[in-house]
């Protein structure tokens, strides 16, 4: 009897450790109620859950070449200096965004512009990643990192180390697309985007982040266009995979998969080439999305990335709040990955 009780005790001890490591949450009635409340609250966010659109009406666009990549300003990114929030200006709390796994709120500034403010470990990497993706010719959100800002009406008042993303500015979100089914399968441009996702170590390649936008008059672009892009780039510049890989609950990236410059720099990038396709050392979500990329298309993206100067790369990370030591690590790792892409045969 005592041996049986010891075995039961060991079982529950192991179960408690697994719950703590995998962040399964409390297996209680109150936990279930909280989950139900979270699902109900999601209706108060930016929009209801979007559907995957397989044949939308319009002209699909994935990539547009910049006239001069070498002259792009990666400190301010796609929104430019004029689009940046003023941390000394007046901001007013509008409400809570309950979509996703990171804390986010809505705020409005004294110029009437609306923002989604994201807290937590994704603020820095997302800001840097959007600049690099935009520089390569793909659409990206207008993101800015802010060290500290006061937001009237927000509990606590001050927001520290947050990402500001512009809302309702020139585009309407109409749906989602998947890596498997889209108008660009087999093209150099789609493969280039996939290479970029591995280059950034984007752990979170789920279709919920693959968005389709329609431009409006504010954007200055053709309203008949349908812009395909990848949003929510916060799970980047870390290490894809973990000790719990394969067991991890998919609701949230592992802690080491985002904003870990040293882990990003130490992870292998390309494992080799087989049957004319590049095999990446990628251990994130939906690894099948980055399989089968031809050598020529991967090398194309490597040559595109090589057009960025060390100053441009440094500016992207500096804009995201990284210190000089972290910037040196990240730029060095990026250069090594670029060379790997250029050298594959």
Secondary structure, 3 states (H helix, E strand, C coil): CHHHHHHHHHHHHHHHHHHHHHCCCCCCHHHHHHHHHHHHHHHHCCCCCCCECCCCCCEEECECCCCCHHHCCCCCHHHCHHHCCCCCCCEEEEEEECCCCCCEEEEEECCCCEEEEECCCHHHHHHHHHHHHHHCCECCCCEEEEEEEEEECCCCCEEEEEEEEECCCCEEEEEECCCCCCCCCCCHHHHHHHHHHHHCCCCECCHHHEEEEEECHHHCCCCCEEEEEECCCCCCCCCCCCCCCCCCCCCCCCHHHCCCHHHHHHCCCEEEEECCEEEECCCCECHHHHCCEEHHHHHHHHHHHCCCCHHHHHHHHHHCCCCHHHHHHHHHHHHHHHHHHHHCC
